[in-house]
Amino acid sequence: MRTRFKVLPLLLLLALPAAMQAQQFYSDGFYFNINYTGTATIMQCLGGGAVTIPSSVVFSNVSYTVAYIGGSAFGGGGITSVSIPSSVIGLNAEPGGAEFESCPNLTAITVDTNNPAYS
């Protein structure tokens, strides 16, 4: 009987509707991932030069807070500066932190003064 209760949470997790699963989409020069928490992660930046990360993004008529920058998100190397809004509270880095690793022309990172996680 105990085994059933241990398996039940796993079965419930597997039964999540497709709408609750993470989704990826493109908007304004970025590929985003919609997280299970209802926030968005930047997975890839396709722009160059001065890049401004939006604080929110709309997907399927729903607005999501841009809360994370994914590992290697700025790996294209063409950015010269990046502005990070107060909404970004985390970096989803691979070991060693690779978000800006391939950005030889990056000269400035500006963080919103109201950002609770970075300065």
Buried (B, 14 or more C-beta within 10 A) or exposed (E): EEEEEEEEEEEEEEEEEEEEEEBEBEEEBBBBBBBEEEBBBBBBBEBBEEBBBBBEBEBEEEEBBBBBBBBBBBBBEBBEBBBBBBBBBEBBBEEEEBBBBBBEEBEEEEBBEEBEEEE
